[in-house]
Amino acid sequence: MSEGLKLQDKPVVSFLGPKASYTHQATLGAFNEQDFTLNPVITIEDVFASVQKGTAYRGVVPFENSSNGSVVFTLDLFADLQQKYPDIIVCGESYIAVQHCLLGHHSDRDTQPPLSLSGTSSGPGVIESPMSSGAVTPTTKEPVPQKPTARPVGDLSRIKKLYSHPQAWGQCKVFLNTYLKSVEKQDVSSTSRAAQLVAEDDSGESAAVSSIIAARILGLDLLAKGIEDRGDNTTRFFVLKKAPSSSTSASATVEPTSSTAAASKGKADEQAGTGDWKTLVSFTVDHANPGSLAQSLAVFAKYGLNLTSINTRPSGVENWNYIFFVELKGKKEEDTEDGPVNQALKDLDSVCRAWRWLGSWENRLVR
């Protein structure tokens, strides 16, 4: 065990902070604070680095959102073009329902909050109806525009800058385009960091798209609640671990990865036995070879493996050349070459340029 872990009484779990971030909430749902030391870090790459270096026993990072798709920062780190994180694999997942709020400082001019879209108690500067913003005006391209499901509970006219994580903008497009369309948007490392920046600015000219938990912790006012476009907005998080270097699978080296020794495991960590499992694999193909991608995907169908998602990122080999990420139902078995996932990976080696197994974990999605 590394020196960083030895110095701790409890295993360390790194997560994208600060505290009150959605990743923090996912971490709390996966790891008991009585048994683990939860350590917030600044960036997603910091989580990867801490697990790779062995200063953290596990790491938790956002992977994809049900409304806005994959987190490209996380995908790029799995692509690992600089080979900085060769031992990182996924060993668990966690799902968090995401309700975004607009946080800031109420203006002294704000009176009681508006009652409804047809109410009469709107504060000064609040758009009385979404239709008046022009954002939901029917057009030829969009004859039935979506209307925001929330409205402000105070004056937004002073707001000149919005802070949030890049993923949040795409999840709250309707509300932001309706009420804050011309306001400058600035990306930050997390939604809780956005709330921190607004808490430090008492001018009232900034606001954050963040969580209600961040508002309570930082003492911010709730300017609007539930501003996400979809009520079922959910983000999936991955739990990361470091696999032994000698057993990390890549290309022709299809060796099983054994579990890292640890005092105890998190609730979202890998579990023994059978069940509903998922596996993540990345691979590259020769783009000059007709059918190379189709042949690579066909090996999974050959063994009855259901692909549930496909993502791409630049491969770093040359322009317009990609690394493919496929997620499938099934588990890579240990200490054997048998099993459909193991057999598919063995066949994949003969049809793609290179591949890497990025982990198998138990499905935590409850339908």
Salt bridges, closest charged atoms under 4 A:
GLU45 OE2 - LYS84 NZ 2.76
GLU64 OE2 - ARG236 NH2 2.60
ASP76 OD1 - ARG313 NE 2.60
ASP80 OD2 - ARG356 NH1 3.87
GLU93 OE1 - ARG236 NH1 2.98
GLU93 OE2 - LYS278 NZ 3.06
ASP110 OD2 - HIS106 ND1 3.10
ASP155 OD2 - ARG109 NH2 2.52
GLU184 OE2 - LYS161 NZ 3.98
GLU205 OE2 - LYS160 NZ 3.62
ASP232 OD2 - ARG230 NH2 2.77
ASP269 OD2 - ARG58 NE 3.00
GLU270 OE2 - ARG58 NH2 3.56
GLU270 OE2 - LYS241 NZ 3.56
GLU270 OE2 - LYS265 NZ 3.58
ASP286 OD1 - ARG353 NH2 3.72
GLU327 OE1 - ARG236 NH2 2.70
GLU337 OE1 - LYS346 NZ 3.57
ASP347 OD2 - LYS302 NZ 3.02
